[in-house]
Amino acid sequence: MHVRLLALLAVPSRAYVHSYSTQRSPVLLLSLPLPTTPPPTDTILLTLISTYLMHAIIILTNNVIRSSPSTNPDLFSAALLDSGTLLTWVPYFISLSDRHKDTILTRTYTVLTKSCHSFSASSRTTFLIRMYALKCLLCASTGTVEPTAFWDQVQKSCTTYVKTSSPMSDAEEMSAAKLISECLGEIVHMAQSKTTFVEGKSFILLCETWMSFAKRVRPALLKVQCYVLTY
């Protein structure tokens, strides 16, 4: 299916397929190269792409849970962050119905979130997977998730990451603070397109959490301060 979609996207697949065959890493199946101009607009093709990318996440998540030697949690989380996975394709799904997109995104969120309780992984890897899942949920249509419930989940993920990482050295604390600051910056940036998400008590508490971690990373702190002043 992966190779056929590459052909439908008119992607020069030789180098991509060779990379997969030599590395023997199933996590490469999590992504499809993002389109150049013009992007695909055919609804059937985009439906195939979105459905494929969701099922790729589901199948490889199951591989991680089963402790498959070719798919460990670290490889899986790193591959999710690469360009071309479901989350980075979402902006191209404009012609798809909200119902279809919501089904794809919420199912992905559910599978990834539940998987974090089913395999043994570092706190950092688990945190990255949870953040990816929450970003998927944030991309769903308005009304799919309430802002308060969403920000509470983000807050909980940050708290869990810190608790499960302790005790940490100074260098490890700095690294964790930097990662959390970057992730919160990305998720707040994404939320700006939904006005109801960037207001209210839960959002303010999240910004305070962001500030507390950003204090250890000066550039991130400046970004938070600029954002707060803007709003």
Wavefront OBJ file of the C-alpha trace (Angstrom):
o trace
v 0.000 0.000 0.000
v 2.834 2.373 0.892
v 4.558 1.975 -2.479
v 1.251 2.346 -4.345
v 0.512 5.622 -2.567
v 3.979 6.867 -3.481
v 3.135 6.128 -7.105
v -0.228 7.906 -6.855
v 1.562 10.923 -5.397
v 4.041 10.799 -8.291
v 6.898 10.636 -5.806
v 10.260 9.370 -7.102
v 10.163 6.306 -4.872
v 13.391 4.524 -5.808
v 15.550 6.204 -3.181
v 12.756 5.993 -0.590
v 12.130 2.285 -1.211
v 15.879 1.566 -1.245
v 16.215 3.318 2.122
v 13.445 1.156 3.541
v 14.863 -2.081 2.119
v 18.352 -1.398 3.436
v 17.374 -0.141 6.882
v 14.677 -2.787 7.367
v 12.809 -0.412 9.639
v 9.002 -0.616 9.593
v 8.730 2.836 11.226
v 9.468 4.355 7.819
v 5.972 3.247 6.857
v 4.566 5.885 9.236
v 5.165 8.625 6.706
v 4.544 9.636 3.121
v 6.567 12.433 1.521
v 4.715 15.719 1.735
v 3.533 16.988 -1.644
v 5.190 19.762 -3.577
v 3.108 22.230 -5.553
v 0.405 21.651 -6.489
v -0.770 19.598 -3.479
v -3.229 16.747 -4.114
v -6.871 17.783 -3.987
v -8.576 14.563 -5.038
v -10.873 13.522 -2.188
v -10.469 9.806 -2.834
v -6.671 10.040 -2.789
v -6.656 12.141 0.379
v -9.055 9.693 2.022
v -6.686 6.846 1.161
v -3.695 8.783 2.505
v -5.357 9.769 5.776
v -6.701 6.264 6.371
v -3.363 4.668 5.532
v -1.408 6.959 7.867
v -3.832 6.236 10.725
v -3.612 2.475 10.237
v 0.186 2.676 9.988
v 0.238 4.269 13.447
v -2.170 1.652 14.821
v -0.218 -1.304 13.431
v 3.186 -0.034 14.513
v 1.823 0.874 17.937
v 0.782 -2.746 18.302
v 4.296 -3.786 17.252
v 5.722 -1.617 20.018
v 3.324 -3.093 22.568
v 4.319 -6.612 21.477
v 7.990 -5.625 21.893
v 8.815 -6.273 18.256
v 12.630 -6.100 17.835
v 12.239 -3.955 14.694
v 9.966 -1.372 16.342
v 10.959 -0.103 19.781
v 9.369 2.913 21.529
v 12.333 5.223 20.864
v 12.359 4.496 17.122
v 8.583 4.832 17.013
v 8.455 8.204 18.775
v 11.302 9.574 16.639
v 9.548 8.464 13.446
v 6.306 10.136 14.543
v 8.133 13.468 14.701
v 9.485 13.142 11.160
v 7.910 15.044 8.310
v 5.201 13.175 6.427
v 3.326 11.478 9.265
v -0.398 11.961 9.850
v -0.071 15.187 11.811
v 1.946 16.991 9.133
v -0.496 15.862 6.443
v -3.555 17.303 8.221
v -3.322 20.774 6.555
v -3.681 19.062 3.185
v -6.956 17.374 4.172
v -9.052 20.502 3.573
v -11.394 18.788 1.110
v -12.168 15.921 3.503
v -15.263 16.016 5.677
v -14.937 16.954 9.344
v -16.529 13.642 10.241
v -13.809 11.664 8.462
v -10.976 13.804 9.818
v -12.361 13.637 13.358
v -12.588 9.842 13.148
v -8.978 9.600 11.957
v -7.613 12.044 14.528
v -9.555 10.890 17.583
v -8.854 7.221 16.898
v -5.145 8.007 16.542
v -5.249 9.965 19.796
v -6.954 7.097 21.617
v -4.577 4.424 20.301
v -1.442 6.409 21.127
v -2.641 7.484 24.566
v -3.640 3.970 25.595
v -0.377 2.552 24.267
v 1.627 4.661 26.728
v 0.281 2.421 29.505
v 1.054 -0.785 27.628
v 4.796 -0.711 26.962
v 7.981 0.083 28.829
v 9.695 3.235 27.572
v 11.672 6.197 28.843
v 9.661 9.068 30.307
v 10.899 11.279 27.454
v 9.664 8.892 24.768
v 6.290 8.490 26.470
v 5.954 12.268 26.772
v 6.682 12.781 23.061
v 4.084 10.193 22.077
v 1.491 11.811 24.353
v 2.221 15.242 22.907
v 1.800 13.907 19.381
v -1.523 12.359 20.373
v -2.723 15.625 21.915
v -1.761 17.569 18.806
v -3.872 15.160 16.761
v -6.808 15.796 19.095
v -6.284 19.550 18.802
v -6.556 19.303 15.007
v -10.056 17.807 15.237
v -13.047 20.034 14.522
v -14.461 22.479 17.049
v -16.515 20.743 19.722
v -14.648 17.442 19.542
v -12.866 18.221 22.793
v -13.561 20.908 25.389
v -10.702 23.390 25.934
v -10.622 22.790 29.705
v -10.340 19.021 29.293
v -7.682 19.451 26.610
v -5.407 21.769 28.612
v -5.844 19.571 31.684
v -4.504 16.648 29.644
v -1.548 18.698 28.458
v -0.827 19.787 32.028
v -1.074 16.207 33.264
v 1.330 14.976 30.580
v 3.948 17.542 31.603
v 3.557 16.718 35.290
v 3.809 12.985 34.640
v 6.958 13.467 32.557
v 8.698 15.364 35.350
v 7.596 12.953 38.083
v 8.645 9.830 36.193
v 11.984 11.398 35.262
v 13.012 12.238 38.831
v 15.591 12.313 40.225
v 17.467 14.251 37.532
v 20.862 15.885 37.312
v 21.090 19.616 36.532
v 21.818 18.837 32.887
v 18.880 16.449 32.701
v 16.571 19.024 34.316
v 17.672 21.604 31.734
v 17.058 19.151 28.900
v 13.600 18.276 30.243
v 12.688 21.942 30.708
v 13.791 22.712 27.152
v 11.766 19.828 25.719
v 8.625 20.751 27.649
v 8.981 24.434 26.706
v 9.343 23.575 23.030
v 6.395 21.189 23.055
v 4.139 23.653 24.866
v 5.193 26.400 22.473
v 4.197 24.245 19.510
v 0.870 23.226 20.988
v -0.066 26.790 22.021
v 0.841 28.001 18.532
v -1.462 25.371 17.037
v -4.265 26.339 19.430
v -4.264 29.976 18.299
v -6.510 29.049 15.380
v -9.224 28.190 17.924
v -10.117 31.279 19.905
v -11.972 29.374 22.621
v -8.802 27.438 23.401
v -6.619 30.449 24.199
v -8.686 31.756 27.073
v -9.995 30.556 30.412
v -8.498 29.315 33.660
v -7.062 26.062 32.323
v -5.227 27.850 29.532
v -3.821 30.436 31.946
v -2.592 27.669 34.248
v -0.952 26.008 31.269
v 0.827 29.262 30.376
v 2.062 29.508 33.968
v 3.435 25.980 33.678
v 5.073 26.934 30.396
v 6.617 29.979 32.071
v 7.962 27.931 34.977
v 9.869 25.609 32.630
v 10.884 28.384 30.245
v 12.627 30.278 33.069
v 15.422 27.729 32.740
v 15.648 28.275 28.992
v 15.956 31.995 28.275
v 14.928 32.076 24.558
v 11.809 30.082 25.400
v 11.044 32.467 28.258
v 11.132 35.427 25.881
v 8.699 33.619 23.573
v 6.254 33.046 26.425
v 6.507 36.650 27.564
v 5.847 37.938 24.040
v 2.846 35.646 23.738
v 1.377 36.723 27.089
v 1.831 40.398 26.208
v 0.110 39.842 22.866
v -2.933 38.309 24.555
l 1 2 3 4 5 6 7 8 9 10 11 12 13 14 15 16 17 18 19 20 21 22 23 24 25 26 27 28 29 30 31 32 33 34 35 36 37 38 39 40 41 42 43 44 45 46 47 48 49 50 51 52 53 54 55 56 57 58 59 60 61 62 63 64 65 66 67 68 69 70 71 72 73 74 75 76 77 78 79 80 81 82 83 84 85 86 87 88 89 90 91 92 93 94 95 96 97 98 99 100 101 102 103 104 105 106 107 108 109 110 111 112 113 114 115 116 117 118 119 120 121 122 123 124 125 126 127 128 129 130 131 132 133 134 135 136 137 138 139 140 141 142 143 144 145 146 147 148 149 150 151 152 153 154 155 156 157 158 159 160 161 162 163 164 165 166 167 168 169 170 171 172 173 174 175 176 177 178 179 180 181 182 183 184 185 186 187 188 189 190 191 192 193 194 195 196 197 198 199 200 201 202 203 204 205 206 207 208 209 210 211 212 213 214 215 216 217 218 219 220 221 222 223 224 225 226 227 228 229 230 231
